Amino acid sequence: MMRQLTKSKELWIFIILIVLSALISARSTVFLRPDNLIDLLKNNAVLGIMALGMTLVIITGGIDVSVGAVVAVLTVIIGEFMVNVGGNLPLVFLLAIGSGVLLGLVNGILIALANIPPIVVTLGTMSIINGLMLYYTNGSWISDLPSWFIDFGKLTLFKFTDAGGNTVGIPIQILIFLAMVLLTWALLKYTLMGRAVYAVGGNPVSARRVGINIGRTLIFVYAYMGFLAGVAAITHTSIMRQVDPNAFLGFELQVIAAVVLGGASLTGGTGSIIGTVLGVLFMAVLNNGLILTHIPTFWQKIIVGLIIILAVSFDVIQRKRTEKSLPKIDVEN
């Protein structure tokens, strides 16, 4: 039992997260204040939502580097719609999610049916989306969003009074993130599609032999990534209350880092929602700690790169040890 626990990637990231939090709180008394922790979660809700979708993609052995561009273009779409057409909140959700699913389907169909490697497809769609978005917006921000959407972004629930006498509530963005966590966790744990996702990433040959439709599974995974990209676009816009077309340049690296840090293997077959949430929390605490301790934020980019290298290296080493520990089978001619 203890041996299994020590091998758990989730346990190790949890321990590292606790140690990091303790180090930051020792240098900054602000860190553990309820208002700071709530702001920390709110400001990283978008990262968390995107990482949930990336978890499924990586479990299948794929990658989606277009996710930042997809979320960015979805913010532009809903921003332009609200400013020029108006609409209402359900319609904006439908527009963002529907557009996201369509873009995800493009990736999934090209990967599954055209048999093009995921990195090639998503690099291509990322470049196309960024180019079209730059042409349309010319890098200009979209502001003057309708008041009903601004009010939605300010919505807080479950208000309470902290030790300092301040009234604190849970922002709607955190609740949206938690809802997506529960949805994605249930999808992986309790549905046939969830089992298919692990099977395709673990051993596609065996998955095909037991009747799993690999193409359909991959198309679903990238469409689900698009669905969560739509939710992330609304969440981000509700926080910022304006649209910056360049807000997500390079953001896909943070998403991938959070998922890999949470224990998912880039070779596919392994990963968990709990691990991803812990990876997101680590990235959130790290970024918040750098700000509170007045460490230059460019260190975050360096640390993200190191995290990806170390996490992948750890996974490769662990896999090699596992392969060595397996009994060798002699085949007689």
N, C-alpha and C positions, 0 to 999 in steps of 0.2 A: 504493500500500500504506500509506504513512505517513498519507495523507489519510484513508483509511478508518479507521485506528486512532484518529486525533484526533476522528473523528465518533462513535466508540463510546462510548455512555453508560456501559457497564460499565467501560471504561478510566478514565473521568473519576471515577467513584465510587470506584474502586480507588485512584487517586492521592489523592483527598480523604481516604480512609480512612487511608492511610499517613501523610499530613501530620498528621491529627488524632491518630493514635497517637503520632507523634513529639512533638507538643506536650504531650500528656498525660504521656508517659514523662519528659519534661524537667522536669516539675513534681512527678512522683511516681515514686519508685524502685520502688514496689510494683507498678505497672501491668504490667510485662513479666515478673513472676514467674510460673512455670508454674501455681502453685496459683490465682493471681488470674485468669489467662487461662482456666483450666478452669472456675472458678466463673462467669466472665463468660458462657461458652458454655452452661453448664448452666442458668443463670438466664434465659437468653434462648431456650432451646430451644422453649418454648411459642410465643413470638412467631414464631420461624422456621417452625414447623409450620403455624401459622395463616396466615402470609404465603404459604406455598407454595400453599395452596388459593385464597387471594385472588388470586394471580397468574393462575390459569386464569380466574377470574371476570372480572377486569379485562381480560384479553386479549380476551374475547368482547364487551367493551364494557359489561359490567354492573358491579354493585357489591353488596356484601353487608354491610350495617351491622348485621345480626343476629348476626354471628359471635361477638361477645363474650357475648351473652346465651345463645347456643346452647352454648358451651363451659361457661359458668357452670351452666346447668341440667343439663348432662351430669355435671359434678362432683357436683352434689347427688344425681342419680340413682344414680351408682355409690357415693357415700358412704352413702346410706341403705341401699342393697342390701348393702354389706359389713357395716354395723353391725347391721342387722336380720335379714338372711338368712344372710350368711357367704359361701359360694361359694368360688371359687378364681380365680387370675389369668386363665386363658383365658376363663372365664365373664365376668369383669369387662370384659375387652377386647371380647368379643362384645357385651355389653350396651351399652357406651359407643359402639362403632362402629355397631352396628345402630340405636341410637336417633339417633345423629348423622346417619346416612344418611336415616332417615325424615324428620327435620326438614329436611334439605337437599332431599329430594324435594318436600316441601310448597312450599318456595320455588321450586324449579325448575318444578314443574307450574303454579303460579300465574303465573309469568313467561312460560313457553313456551306454555301452552295457553289461559290467560285473557288473555294479551297485556297484562298489567299491568306498568308500568315497574319494574325491579329495585329502585330506591330506595324506591318506594312499598310494594312487597311486603315487603322486608326491614325497613323501618321499622315496618310493622305487626306482623310476627312478632316483632321485637325487643320491642316494647311489650307484646304478649300474653305472651311468655315471661317477661319481667321481672315483670309483674303477677302471673302465676300462681305464680312462684317466691317472690315476696315474701309472697303469701298463704299458701303452704305452709310456708315456713321461718320467716316473721316476722323475717327477717334473722339468725337464729341460726346459729352455726357448727356443723359436724358434726365431732366428734372421736372418739377411741377407735377408730380404724381397726384392723383385725386385724394381728397381728404379721407375717404372711406378706406383706402388702402393704407394710408399713413396711420390711421386709428387702429387698423388691424395689426400693424407692426408694433404699436405701443401696448397692445393688449397683454395684461398680466393676470394670472390666476393664482389661487391658493396663497393669498397674502398672509404674512405673519410678521411679528415684531421681533427683531434680533436683540441680543444682549445690550446693545448700545441704544436701544429705544427707537431704532429706525424701522420703518415699515418696508418690508421686502416681499416681492412676489415672484412667481415663476413665469418668465416671459413665454409667449406663445411659441417662439422659435425652439425653445428647449422641449416643449411638449410635442411639437411636430417631430423633432429628432427621436424622442423616446417612442413615439408611435411607429416610426419607421424601423426602429430597432426591434420592437416586438413583432412587427409584420415580417421582417426579413428573417428573424430567428425562427418564427413559426414555419415560414416557407421552407427553410433548410431542414428543420427537424421533423416536421409532421407531414410533408407532402411527397408524392412520388417524384415530382420535379426536383425537389431538394436532394433526394437520393440519387437521381440521375446526374445532378451537377457534380457530386462527389465521385460517382462512378466514371464519368467522362474524364475528369481530371486525373483520377487515380490510374485507370487502365482503359483507354478507349477501345482497345481490341476486345477485352473481356466484356465491356459495356455493350458493345455491338452484338456480341454472341448471346447475351441474355435478353436481347430484344429492345435495348434502349436506342431511341432515335437520336443519334448524336447531333445531327444537323438541327433538328427541332429544339434540342436542349440549348445549343449555342445561340440560336436565334432568340430564344426566350431570355437567356442571360443578358445579352446586349440590349434587348428591348427593356428589360427590367432596369438596367443601368440607365437607360434613357428616361424611364419613369422617375427614378430617383433624382436624375439631373433636373427634371422639371420641378420637383418638390424643392430641390436645393436652390433653384433659380428664384422661386417665390420667396423662400426663406431669406436668401441673401438680400433681395430687393427690399423686403420688409424691414430688414435691419438698417440698411444704408439709406433707404428712402429716396434713392436716385440710382441711376444706372451708369456704370463706367464700363465701356466695352473692353477695356484692357485689364479689368480687375482680376482675371483668372489666368493671366499669362504665366506659365510655369507651375501653376497650382497642382497639376496632375502629379508632380513629384512628391508633394506633401501627402497626397491621397495614397499613392502607392507605398510611401514610407510608413504611413500609419498602419496599413493592412499587413505589410511584411513584418513590421515590428510586432504586430499582434499575433504572429505565429504562422501566417499563411505562407506557403511555399510557392515561389515563382515558377516551379516546375509542375505545379498543380497537385490536386488530390487532397490537400490539407488546408485547414483554415476554419475559423469559427467566428461567430458574431461577438461572443464575449471577448475574444482576443482582439478583434478589431476595435471594439469600444475602448478597451484598455490602451491600445495603440494610439487612438485618437486622444484619449485623456493625457497620455504621455506627451504628445505633441503640443497639446493645449497648455499643460503645466509648464513645459519647457519654454514656450514662447512667452507666457505670462511671467515666468521667473526671470527671463532675460530683460523684460521691460522693468519689472519691479526692482531688480538689482542693478539697473543702469548699465547692462552689458550691451554693446552694439548689436543690433538685430541682424547684421550680416552674418553673425556667428550661426544663426538659425539655418541659413542655407548650407553652411559648411557641415553642421551637425546632421542635417537631413541627408546629405550625401554620405556621410560616415555611417549613419544608421542603415541605409540601404545596403552598403557594402558589407558591414558587419553582420547584419541579419541574414543576408544571402550566404555569406561565408559560413555562418553558424549552421544554417540549414544544410549546406553541402557537406560539412564535416559530420553532422549528425546522420545524414543519409549514408555516407561511406561507412561509418561505424556500424550502422544497422545492417548494411550489406555484408560486412565482414563477419558479423555475429550469426548470420544465417548459415545453416548447415549446407555444406556442398554436396551435390548429388552427382555421383559418378555414373556416367552413361556408358554402358558396354556396347561396343560395336558388334 
